[in-house]
Amino acid sequence: MAQGFLIYFVCINALALGLSILDKVFAVRKMRRIPEREILYLSWIGGALGAKFAQLLCGTRTRN
């Protein structure tokens, strides 16, 4: 049970981190961005650490 939770936690945070960084790349290249609600949803279901790390790492969605 604990191992399954750990795998879920790592995967959901990696997904949130990846989508946040991808959103930043899209913003720099002036491409269509990933909707904020998708990143917030991932944060809500357990990916908050990954999203926060991406925010600190590359400054995604910090200026509004």
N, C-alpha and C positions, 0 to 999 in steps of 0.2 A: 504494500500500500504506500509506504513512504517513498519507495523507489519510483513508483508511478507518478506520484506528486512531484518529485524532483525532476523527472523527465519532462512532465508537462510544464513546470515552472521555467526550466531552461529553454524549452522550445518556444514558448509564448513570448519570453523576453527576447530571444534571438530574432523572432519574427518582428516584434515591435521595434527593435534596434534597426533591423534591416530596412523596414518600411520607412522609418524616420530618416535614415541616411539617404535612401533612394528619393524621398521627397525633397531633400535638400539638393541633391544632384539635379532633379527636375527643375527646381526653382532657379538654380544658377544658369541652367541651359534654356530658361524661359519656355519650358515644356508644360504640358498639362500636369498639375500636381495631384497628389493623393489626397482625397478628402480628409479633413481634420477629424471628422466623426469616426473614420476607420481607425485612426491612430488612437483616439480617445477610447474607443471600444476595446481595443487590444489592451490598453492600460487598465481599463476597468476590470477585465477578466484575468488580470494577473501580470501584464507586461509593463507595469509602471516603472520598474527599475531599468528595463531596456530602453524605454522611451526617454526617461530622464537622463540616462547615460548618453544617448544620442544628442539630446539637447545640450548637455555640457560639452560633448566632444566636438560637435560641428555647428552649434548655435541654431538648430532647427526650431522654427516657430517661437522665437524669443522676443521679437521686436514689436509685437502687437500689444 
